[in-house]
Amino acid sequence: MIKYLANALIGGDGQIEKRNMSWNMIGSFLYALASMVLTIAVIQIVGEDEGGIFSFAYSTFGQHMFMVAYFGIRPFQITDTRRRFTFGEYLRLRLMTCGAALVAGLFYVTVINRDYAFVKAATVFLMVAYKVIDGFADAYEAEFQRDGRLYLTGKSNAFRTVLSVGVFLGCLNATHNLVGSCLAAVLAQLAGVCLFDFSVIGHLPQVDWEVRSGRVGLLFKENVVLFLSVILDFYIFSAAKYAIEGNMADKYQAVFGAIFMPTSVINLVAGFVIRPYITKLSDQWERNALPEFAGRQSSRRLRCWQSGVPGFSEFRFSQYYIRKLRTCCGNAVWRWCLSF
């Protein structure tokens, strides 16, 4: 059955560039949509206090631990078209960073914030686990892209998001139990990685599982600055949320999270725009095909997208979001907005 699933996901070799574009858009859209919808849905189902706990756990500390697991290494991996490092070496480093993120999450809720109530501590740690699994899956999805099959990354992103978010919201709506629903989401995320990443990777012919002596340490050294950059960048991005967590009640985290959400979604979408082009452009650069690199249609299209999409998206999405904020989040959020 797993073999049939893998063959269905991989498909044939026709129209790969078109499939790369379309599935990347689908997966990216669903991932960004889930980031926007989840906190609002939790507020509606279990209230502002637990909504605030979930907002901090999912989009702030959980996402920060995703950055630890992610290590900033994906751009390096997908542009390693000469295959200086094997997939086995990337995976070994990712296992180490994921373990470090889980340990940091456990330390955060048991030592740094030992006064957390059970619901808050469990929710934060479970969302760390959820995001760490996402970071681990990213190692496989980066390898799909390095192999020229970005559509597999898009499919995995789309199907894992639908599965885990569907399970989470279904459990939460049925039980109104935030901790149990977070646990169900973690299990669904694990199942998604098994179904849509583990099942596929073995069917790609160029994947090399070898781990050579000293190469993981060298890979760590070459990416440590990227790691520091993504950790510090996300801390700056989330500093206001950490300030609210340290000084205000949980419900204000929910309020601020709802207002701040368009910025997070636009930030995600802007990052996804470049993804379909970067491996092909890297290959041209490595081959020293500079005229092709500079004049290629995809390169010109990328410059156009990068210059136009973030600003236009911010304008249109903010218009829509402001109209919907009161309907989705309730009067408390709206009154808080109007107080400024």
Buried (B, 14 or more C-beta within 10 A) or exposed (E): EEEEEBEEBBBEEEEBEEBBBBBBBBBBBBBBBBBBBBBBBBBBBBBBBBBBBBBBBBBBBBBBBBBBBBBBBBBBBBBBBEEEBBBBBBBBBBBBBBEBBBEBBBEBBEEEBEEBEEBBBBBBBBBBBBBBBBBBBBBBBBBBBBBBBBBBBBBBBBBBBBBBBEBBBEBBEEBEBBBBBBBBBBBBBBBBBEBBBEBBBEEBEEBEEEBEEEBBEEBBEEBEEBBEEBBEEBEEBBEEBBEBBEEEEBBBBBBBBBBBBBEBBBBBBBEBBEBBBBBBBBBBBEEEEEEBBEEBEBBEEBEEBEEEBBEEBBEEBEEEBEEEBBEBBBEBBBEBBEEE
